[in-house]
Amino acid sequence: MRSEGYWTRFLQTIKRLPKERIEKNVATLIEERNLLKKVLDKARVGIMILDEKGEILYQNPYMEKIPLKEWKEGKSLIKEILKKREWEGEISKNGTAPRYFWLWKTTWNNIHLLTFLEVTEKKKEEEEKFLNQKFSSFHYLSAGVAHEVGNPLNALKIHTQLLQRALSVKDLEKVEKHAKILEEEIERLEKIIKNFLTALRPVSLNKKEMRVEDILLSTMELLAPSFEKKGVKYILEFSPNTPSILIDGEKMKQVFINLLQNALEATPKGKKVVITTGEEKGMVYTVIMDEGEGIPQEHINRIFEPFFSTRPKGSGLGLVIAHKIVKAHGGEIKVKSKPGEGSTFIVYIPMERKEIKLPVLKEK
């Protein structure tokens, strides 16, 4: 096909051209117009050309498959779209059989070109995939809970029988021992169920302005006796310059409790855990570095999976919940670790979170 520049030059010089040259070019133009019409007629997308008043100048056969005529909302939407020079977005026809289209609109010389691509099947596939993933996640979590609950239930059964024997012979020392174990296992069951429900529910945040350092100090007041009891030192290296940020203090305290308890359990007596804060690139960060045994490389990518734990009595849900809370704040958790050299967890929270929504309409 001839370029646009060719036809511009042709029109500029038409008065000076011989009749044969003009006839030849007009014949070429008609051929190209017919070729273009054939291409548009065979296109698997709806194509509509309208004048400045919205009257249809051309529409290809595929437009017959698009229910604009009986689609009241579609008609009013088209009128609104025609007021804009360029437009792109999703439109839909609701009802018993919803249909979805991606529409592009552009204008030149008061002529409007609308292109419709049906994406109904793609939307259905995406929705089905989402539901399958959701069900799969729920099934995975449920199976994990069933497995985790099995151990304490088995312990409850055994120690209930042993408690009955101790009561029958009035052995008060054994009665007290088994009763204490029963209480511990019940608490363990409660924790598993509570963590399971927390992992399933969406995170709801109650944010207010505060400094991360204040949350860490409150957390360490709670955990300091445990550090002292085990003989593990903790060192606070807080930056004085980190700003207050919008944050859910209680939820973030839950994150820090989880990470610091893990660090404490991993760190042997006489070693230390260092907690550092600072800011960089619009993020406030908290670093928790322990001198424990470290995490094997093959486990690093799995530590945020539900029910994956390297600890004998770990449910594997603590880090999942911590990860969800940090993500809900628009942040992230990074992990560095080497066996025998300890582990480092870095929590990043943005100083200003901008919510990004996928727009249905996109104007140019």
C-alpha positions in Angstrom: 0.0 0.0 0.0 1.1 3.5 -0.7 2.2 5.7 2.2 0.2 8.6 3.5 3.1 10.9 2.4 2.6 9.6 -1.2 -1.0 10.6 -1.3 -0.3 14.0 0.3 2.2 14.7 -2.5 -0.3 13.4 -5.1 -3.0 15.8 -3.9 -0.5 18.7 -3.9 0.6 18.1 -7.5 -2.7 16.8 -9.0 -3.3 19.9 -11.1 0.1 19.4 -12.9 -0.3 15.7 -13.5 -1.4 14.2 -16.8 -4.8 12.5 -17.0 -3.3 9.0 -17.3 -1.3 9.4 -14.1 -4.4 10.7 -12.2 -6.5 7.8 -13.4 -3.8 5.3 -12.5 -3.5 6.7 -8.9 -7.3 6.8 -8.5 -7.5 3.2 -9.6 -4.7 2.3 -7.0 -6.6 4.2 -4.3 -9.8 2.3 -5.1 -7.9 -1.0 -4.9 -6.3 -0.1 -1.6 -9.7 1.0 -0.2 -11.2 -2.4 -1.3 -8.3 -4.3 0.2 -8.7 -2.4 3.5 -12.4 -3.1 3.6 -11.8 -6.8 3.0 -9.3 -6.8 5.9 -11.7 -4.9 8.2 -14.6 -7.2 7.2 -12.6 -10.3 8.1 -11.2 -8.9 11.4 -12.1 -10.8 14.5 -12.8 -7.6 16.4 -15.7 -5.1 16.1 -14.8 -2.0 14.2 -17.1 1.1 14.0 -16.5 4.4 12.3 -18.7 7.4 13.2 -18.9 11.0 12.1 -18.9 14.0 14.5 -22.6 13.6 15.1 -22.3 10.0 16.1 -23.8 8.7 12.9 -22.4 5.4 11.7 -20.2 5.7 8.6 -19.0 2.1 8.6 -19.1 -1.0 10.8 -17.7 -4.4 10.0 -19.7 -7.6 10.1 -18.3 -8.6 13.4 -20.2 -5.7 15.0 -23.4 -7.8 14.5 -22.1 -10.0 17.3 -21.8 -7.1 19.7 -25.2 -6.3 21.4 -25.1 -2.5 21.2 -28.6 -2.1 19.8 -30.4 -3.7 22.8 -27.8 -2.5 25.3 -29.2 0.7 26.8 -26.2 1.2 29.1 -23.9 0.6 26.2 -25.6 3.4 24.1 -25.3 6.0 26.8 -21.7 4.9 27.5 -20.8 5.3 23.8 -22.2 8.8 23.9 -19.9 9.7 26.8 -16.9 8.1 25.1 -17.5 10.0 21.9 -17.0 13.3 23.9 -13.4 12.3 24.6 -10.6 12.4 22.0 -9.1 9.1 23.0 -10.3 6.4 25.4 -9.5 2.9 26.4 -11.2 0.6 29.0 -13.4 -2.3 29.8 -17.2 -2.2 29.1 -19.7 -4.9 30.0 -23.2 -6.1 29.4 -24.7 -7.6 32.5 -27.6 -10.1 32.7 -28.0 -13.8 32.8 -25.0 -14.2 30.4 -22.6 -11.3 31.1 -20.3 -10.2 28.3 -17.2 -8.2 28.5 -15.4 -6.1 25.9 -12.2 -4.0 25.8 -12.9 -0.8 23.8 -10.3 1.5 22.1 -11.5 4.8 20.8 -9.5 7.4 18.8 -10.5 10.6 16.8 -9.0 12.4 13.9 -10.6 15.1 11.8 -13.9 14.7 13.8 -14.1 11.0 12.7 -14.3 8.5 15.5 -12.8 5.0 15.3 -14.1 2.5 17.9 -12.6 -1.0 18.2 -14.3 -3.7 20.3 -12.4 -6.9 21.5 -14.5 -9.4 23.4 -12.8 -10.7 26.5 -15.7 -12.6 28.0 -13.9 -16.0 27.9 -10.7 -14.5 29.3 -12.7 -13.0 32.2 -14.3 -16.4 32.9 -10.9 -18.1 32.8 -9.5 -15.5 35.2 -12.4 -15.8 37.6 -12.2 -19.6 37.5 -8.5 -19.6 38.1 -9.0 -17.2 41.0 -11.6 -19.4 42.6 -9.5 -22.5 42.0 -6.5 -20.8 43.7 -8.7 -19.7 46.6 -10.1 -23.2 47.1 -6.7 -24.7 46.7 -5.3 -22.4 49.4 -8.2 -23.1 51.7 -7.8 -26.9 51.1 -4.0 -26.6 51.8 -4.6 -24.6 55.0 -7.3 -27.0 56.2 -5.1 -30.0 55.5 -2.3 -28.4 57.5 -4.6 -27.6 60.4 -5.9 -31.2 60.5 -2.3 -32.4 60.6 -1.2 -29.9 63.2 -4.2 -30.5 65.4 -3.6 -34.2 65.3 -0.5 -34.1 67.6 -2.0 -32.1 70.5 -5.2 -34.2 70.3 -3.2 -37.4 70.5 -1.3 -36.0 73.5 -4.6 -35.0 75.2 -6.0 -38.5 74.8 -2.8 -40.2 76.2 -2.5 -37.8 79.2 -6.2 -38.0 80.0 -5.8 -41.8 80.3 -2.7 -41.3 82.4 -4.5 -38.7 84.6 -7.4 -41.2 85.2 -4.8 -43.8 86.4 -3.1 -41.3 88.6 -6.4 -40.3 90.1 -7.4 -43.9 90.7 -4.3 -44.5 92.9 -4.4 -41.0 94.3 -0.8 -40.1 93.0 -1.2 -36.3 93.4 2.3 -35.6 91.9 1.4 -37.4 88.6 -2.1 -35.9 88.6 -0.5 -32.4 88.7 2.0 -33.3 86.0 -0.6 -34.7 83.6 -3.0 -31.8 84.3 -0.3 -29.3 83.4 0.5 -31.1 80.2 -3.2 -31.1 79.3 -3.4 -27.4 79.9 -0.4 -26.8 77.7 -1.8 -28.9 74.9 -5.2 -27.1 75.1 -3.4 -23.8 74.8 -1.4 -25.2 71.8 -4.7 -26.2 70.2 -6.2 -22.7 70.8 -3.1 -21.1 69.2 -3.3 -23.3 66.1 -7.0 -22.5 65.6 -6.4 -18.8 66.3 -3.5 -18.6 63.8 -5.4 -20.5 61.2 -8.4 -18.1 61.4 -6.0 -15.1 61.3 -4.2 -16.5 58.2 -7.6 -17.0 56.4 -9.1 -13.6 57.2 -8.1 -10.4 55.2 -6.0 -8.0 57.2 -7.9 -5.0 58.5 -5.7 -2.1 59.5 -6.3 0.6 62.1 -3.5 3.0 61.2 -2.3 6.0 63.0 0.9 8.1 63.0 3.7 6.6 65.2 7.3 5.6 65.1 8.4 2.0 64.5 10.9 2.5 67.4 8.0 2.9 69.9 6.4 -0.3 68.7 9.8 -2.1 69.1 10.3 -0.8 72.6 6.9 -2.0 73.6 7.6 -5.4 72.1 10.9 -5.7 73.9 9.3 -4.9 77.3 7.2 -7.9 76.7 10.0 -10.2 75.5 12.9 -9.0 77.7 12.2 -11.6 80.5 12.4 -14.4 77.9 15.7 -13.1 76.6 17.1 -12.8 80.1 15.9 -16.3 81.1 17.7 -17.9 78.1 20.8 -15.8 78.5 20.6 -14.1 75.1 21.5 -10.4 74.9 19.5 -8.0 72.7 21.0 -4.7 71.4 18.9 -1.8 70.2 20.4 0.4 67.5 17.6 2.8 66.7 18.0 5.7 64.3 16.9 9.0 65.8 15.9 10.3 62.4 13.2 7.9 61.3 9.9 9.7 60.9 6.4 8.9 62.2 4.5 6.9 59.6 0.9 5.7 59.2 0.9 2.2 60.8 -1.2 -0.2 62.7 0.8 -0.5 66.0 -0.9 -3.6 67.3 -0.6 -5.5 64.1 3.1 -4.5 63.6 3.7 -5.5 67.2 2.4 -9.0 66.3 4.9 -9.0 63.4 7.9 -8.1 65.6 6.9 -10.5 68.4 6.9 -13.3 65.9 10.2 -12.4 64.3 11.9 -11.7 67.7 10.6 -15.0 69.2 12.0 -16.9 66.2 15.4 -15.1 66.6 15.4 -15.9 70.3 14.7 -19.6 69.8 17.4 -19.8 67.1 20.1 -18.0 69.2 22.1 -20.0 71.7 22.9 -18.8 75.3 25.7 -16.1 75.4 25.0 -14.9 71.8 23.0 -11.8 70.8 20.1 -10.4 68.7 20.6 -6.9 67.2 17.6 -4.7 66.3 18.3 -1.8 64.0 16.1 0.8 62.4 16.6 3.4 59.7 15.1 4.8 56.5 16.0 4.6 52.8 14.3 5.3 49.5 10.9 6.3 51.1 10.9 3.2 53.4 11.4 2.8 57.1 13.2 -0.4 57.8 13.7 -2.7 60.8 16.5 -5.2 60.8 16.5 -8.2 63.2 19.8 -10.0 63.1 20.4 -13.1 65.3 23.5 -15.2 65.9 21.7 -18.5 65.6 22.2 -21.6 63.5 20.8 -20.0 60.3 18.4 -21.3 57.8 19.5 -23.8 55.1 19.3 -22.4 51.6 16.7 -24.9 50.4 14.4 -23.7 53.2 14.7 -19.9 52.6 12.1 -19.8 49.8 9.6 -21.8 51.9 9.6 -20.0 55.2 6.5 -18.0 54.3 4.6 -21.1 53.3 1.7 -22.2 55.6 2.7 -25.0 58.0 6.3 -25.0 57.0 8.5 -24.9 60.1 11.9 -26.1 61.1 10.9 -26.1 64.8 9.4 -29.3 66.4 6.4 -27.5 67.8 6.2 -24.7 65.2 2.9 -24.3 63.3 4.5 -22.5 60.4 1.7 -19.9 60.5 3.5 -17.1 62.4 5.6 -16.0 59.4 2.6 -16.3 57.1 0.6 -13.9 59.3 3.6 -11.5 59.7 4.0 -11.5 55.9 0.3 -10.7 55.4 0.4 -7.8 57.8 3.5 -6.2 56.3 2.0 -6.6 52.8 -1.2 -5.0 53.9 0.9 -2.0 54.9 2.4 -1.9 51.4 5.7 -3.2 52.6 7.8 -6.3 52.3 10.0 -8.7 54.4 13.4 -9.8 53.1 15.5 -12.6 54.6 19.2 -13.3 54.5 20.7 -16.4 56.2 23.6 -18.8 56.1 23.8 -22.0 58.2 26.1 -21.4 61.1 26.1 -17.6 60.7 22.6 -16.6 61.8 19.7 -15.0 60.1 18.7 -11.4 59.2 15.1 -10.4 58.7 14.4 -6.9 57.3 11.0 -5.4 57.4 10.2 -2.5 55.1 7.2 -0.2 55.6 6.6 2.8 53.2 6.6 6.2 54.7 3.7 7.1 52.4 1.5 4.4 50.9 -0.2 5.3 47.6 -3.0 2.9 46.7 -2.9 1.9 43.1 -6.2 0.8 41.6 -6.5 -0.8 38.2 -8.7 1.6 36.4 -11.7 0.5 34.3 -11.4 3.6 32.2 -8.1 5.0 30.9 -8.2 8.4 29.2 -5.5 9.9 27.1 
